[in-house]
């Protein structure tokens, strides 16, 4: 009788652990998707900033004196 109770308790704990592992796997999967999205956004922003910096180098600086001085 005692062995059956212990076995039942072990089976219950195992079922809960399997459910928890499945839930954690789902969370990790969603987190990885979000990380991938954020990496793509960061890469896009870095490229955009690089483009702006390169475009800014082509224009005269704002602190330069006009030619008539």
Buried (B, 14 or more C-beta within 10 A) or exposed (E): EEEEEEEEEEEEEEEEEEEEEEEEEEEEEEEEEEEEEEEEEEEEEEEEEEEEEEEEEEEEEEEEEEEEE
